[in-house]
Amino acid sequence: MKRKCDISAYLVIGPENTKGRPVQDIVRDVIEVGFTCIQVRSKTSTARELIDITRKVSDVIDETDAEVTLLVDDRLDVILAARKQGIKVDGIHVGQGDIPVDVCREFLGDDSIIGVSARAVDLFEYVRTMDVSQIDYFGAGPLHETATKPDCGMGPDGKVITRSFSDIVRLAKISPIPVVVGGGVKLNDVPQVARTHIGGFFVVSAVTEADDPRSEARKLIEAWRSNRI
């Protein structure tokens, strides 16, 4: 039976985002203050390095005994290899140019979590009409342009399409599955995001590059919970 995936407070993290600090240390900090979903994402790490990072993050989740979902971005091969080694990974997040959802579902099984980045162009029509029978949530954005992923939300003309809070409200109303919104999200954005009825927010640098990741993560959680309608 598929476990419930809580995307309300979602951290995307890889070694290139931590200012040289161990990924697992930051993950421990955010889990202990209430983050519910971790996505390991790295475009610079080798498969073996990603497997090792995933193992360390999975171990931290086990040690905290928290209900936290662990996903890996894009790398189906890494997830399969990690599972072969006994590492607990709950699923995958894929973008439009990544491995097709049906392939992920075939190899990962019905009990795995699969998230998909919603298409930037024609976003609302895509979210409203997409076959969601094999996916568990949409990732949407960016709220702001972000150096962490400069191509996030890029349209065919090369320009980045950012999302307004009214867009997020509309997404929450029309999507048949939960939606997590991010892309340049900072602490002062979270209260308004929380009031849109969207499923959650995701962050990278707001936490991973902070001088005190635990403190910043706690502030984000408090802002989300105190403004959630």
Buried (B, 14 or more C-beta within 10 A) or exposed (E): EEEEBBBBBBBBBBBBBBEEBEBBEBBBBBBBBBBBBBBBBBEEBEEEBBBBBBBBBBBBBEEEEBEBBBBBBBBBBBBBBBBEEEBEBBBBBBBEEBBEBEEBBEBBEEEBBBBBBBBBEEBBEBBBEBEBEBBBBBBBBBBBBBEBBEEBBBEEEEEBBBBEBEBBBBBBEEBEBBBBBBBBBEBEBBEBBBBBBBBBBBBBBBBBBBEEBBEBBBBBBBBBEEBEE
